[in-house]
Amino acid sequence: MTVLQRFESALAPRGGTPDASQRAALERLERFVRECAEYEAHRNSLASRFVRKPPPRGVYCWGGVGRGKSLLMDSTFAEIPARNKVRLHFHEFIRDAHRAMQTLRGAADPLAEAGRDIARRAHWIFLDEFRISDIADAMILHRLLASLLDTGAVLFITSNMAPDALYPDGLHRDRILPAIELLTERLDVLLVDGGVDYRSRALGRFGTWFVGDAADSRMGSVFSALTDGGAEDPVLQIEGREVRARGRTDGVAWFDFATLICSPRSYADYLDIAEHFHTVLLSGVPRLAECTPSEIKRFTWLVDILYDRHGKFVVSAAVPMEELGEGVSGAEYQRTASRLREMQVREAAH
């Protein structure tokens, strides 16, 4: 199959076809696969002992949530004719890099050695959801990426942000600027923007608020429809902390109320979630009168942020939406209740 054929076959169950922006990216990715195949053939040939062939340029694919970046990556990854390839979420990659540095602490240049070690194990490195959230990552990124590329590794990166928009308000942002320059110089930057998010149409068919014994299974059906049955590593990095979702894929995350609301979280946590997921599923929402004031506050934060960001919100709850806030006083929740109703109407209209 080609990258285009794989991408089209994945969109077909949603009734979708690649839009203009996706087609432009697919053309570049078809060329990327051809270049990788030629390079891999050369690496495995006798001629490689006498003639050094430079590796192909990598790809940095960015755009808004729900634009199919991970699907573009998966379709490309499947067509790379090599065994020593790896697909990782960026947080997995950076976590492993920090661990490798600890192991190599006695080396003259542990960052460079960590990069070479990673490149020896995987020549084709696909990093999904690339982002910088703390200074520790920013400080090591340039030397690590430079070591990978200088060793001959080929990178395919997806991100919600353009390279020069990474870590926009971070502490000591100057530490990330060399890495940004490296990315733009040595990778082709592809923007996948505009178009239609076909997965969001599924909400119009299934609904977005479920109550009763079958609520959880119906949430599972919605998640499967939104993700075509596929899912990724459920462990997320939110504001530098690990949070386990019930499931997630590009633009869609499914959480339990106990995990997302009952644990201590900040307003910034929910901003982080809304930044990376256009659709949030939340299971096990109780009557809010049974919750603590802090839990009610966190729930209102989540709703308000998703509402403001035009996010989708799918809920399984103990009671119908109009009964959720019974016994809860205060104007703040009344605003949240109004926004929940508006979100329901918005999705029904969609």
C-alpha positions, -999 to +999 in steps of 0.1 A: +000+000+000+010+036-003+008+062+025-022+078+007-040+044+005-035+037+042-047+072+052-078+069+029-087+034+043-085+048+078-108+077+070-133+057+050-152+043+080-158+080+091-171+089+056-142+111+051-115+117+024-082+137+027-087+174+024-064+197+005-040+203+034-038+166+042-032+158+005-003+182+003+012+166+034+006+131+019+025+141-013+055+150+008+052+119+029+051+096-002+084+112-012+098+108+023+090+070+022+107+067-012+138+085+000+138+063+032+135+031+011+164+042-011+185+051+018+177+018+037+186-002+006+219+017+003+227+011+040+222-027+035+243-028+003+279-035-004+283+000-018+277+015+016+312+003+026+327+026-001+302+054-006+286+074+022+250+084+013+234+112+034+202+103+052+169+119+039+156+150+056+132+143+084+097+158+088+081+181+114+043+179+109+022+203+129-014+216+131-044+218+153-058+189+173-080+164+154-062+171+120-050+136+116-013+142+123-010+109+142-028+091+115-004+106+089+024+094+111+010+059+115+004+056+077+039+067+070+055+045+097+038+014+083+054+020+049+090+025+060+108-007+048+130-011+079+131-031+111+150-007+132+122+019+134+104+031+165+072+051+172+070+069+205+051+096+222+075+124+229+071+121+267+083+085+264+113+095+244+123+124+267+118+102+298+141+075+283+166+102+274+167+114+310+172+078+323+200+072+297+218+103+309+217+090+345+232+057+334+259+076+314+266+101+341+304+093+340+307+099+303+325+130+289+293+141+271+263+121+284+238+139+262+257+131+230+263+095+241+226+091+249+217+103+214+241+079+198+228+051+219+192+058+209+203+060+172+221+027+174+189+010+186+165+028+162+175+045+130+140+058+121+125+076+150+089+088+150+079+111+178+042+119+183+029+149+203+062+168+205+061+196+231+082+212+257+067+218+291+096+223+315+131+237+317+147+203+323+135+191+289+144+224+272+180+222+285+188+189+270+168+189+237+193+206+214+223+184+223+201+153+222+185+160+188+219+171+173+235+139+184+207+118+169+208+137+136+246+137+134+246+099+140+224+095+110+190+090+126+159+102+106+132+119+125+094+123+119+078+146+145+042+156+150+032+186+172+003+210+178+027+239+175+050+253+149+087+249+159+091+286+167+060+285+189+074+257+212+077+265+249+063+300+243+062+313+279+086+289+295+113+297+320+146+305+303+131+301+269+164+310+253+175+274+262+151+260+236+161+284+207+190+263+194+168+233+192+141+252+173+168+264+149+180+228+145+145+215+137+138+242+111+172+237+094+173+199+093+136+188+090+109+198+065+081+216+083+046+206+072+015+225+082-017+204+083-045+229+090-081+238+082-103+211+067-129+189+085-125+169+117-145+138+107-143+122+140-164+149+157-193+140+134-197+108+154-210+127+184-240+138+164-249+101+159-243+088+195-251+118+217-229+132+244-246+125+278-253+090+290-271+077+322-280+043+334-266+008+334-255+009+298-238+043+301-203+030+303-206+006+273-221+035+253-191+056+262-169+028+249-189+028+217-183+066+213-146+062+220-143+034+195-161+054+168-140+085+174-108+065+173-117+038+148-110+013+175-074+024+178-058+037+210-024+049+222-005+049+254-030+059+281-004+075+303-003+113+297+021+140+308+000+169+321+020+198+335+049+175+340+029+148+359+018+114+347-020+110+345-036+077+333-065+080+310-089+052+302-079+057+265-066+083+242-056+089+206-048+120+186-073+147+198-094+124+219-090+114+256-112+094+279-109+098+317-126+087+349-141+114+371-121+100+400-088+104+381-094+138+365-115+156+391-110+140+425-072+142+425-056+176+432-053+195+399-047+231+389-065+253+363-033+249+342-038+211+341-072+215+323-058+241+300-031+216+291-058+189+284-078+213+262-047+223+243-041+187+232-075+171+230-105+185+210-128+158+226-128+148+263-148+118+276-155+118+313-170+087+330-186+082+364-197+118+371-218+117+403-244+142+416-223+172+423-240+176+457-221+145+467-188+161+458-164+183+478-163+220+470-128+215+455-141+188+432-170+210+420-145+238+414-123+215+393-153+202+373-164+238+365-129+246+354-129+217+330-163+226+315-155+263+312-122+257+295-136+232+270-165+256+263-142+285+257-119+264+235-149+249+215-140+215+228-163+184+227-174+169+260-190+135+264-202+124+298-216+093+316-232+104+348-254+092+377-282+115+367-295+134+336-277+167+330-305+189+343-303+171+377-265+171+380-263+203+400-293+199+422-284+210+458-254+230+446-258+267+453-240+296+438-240+315+405-208+300+393-223+266+388-253+281+372-230+295+345-214+260+341-248+244+338-258+268+311-225+261+293-231+223+295-266+228+279-251+250+251-224+224+244-251+197+241-271+219+217-239+227+197-230+191+192-266+181+183-266+209+156-232+197+144 
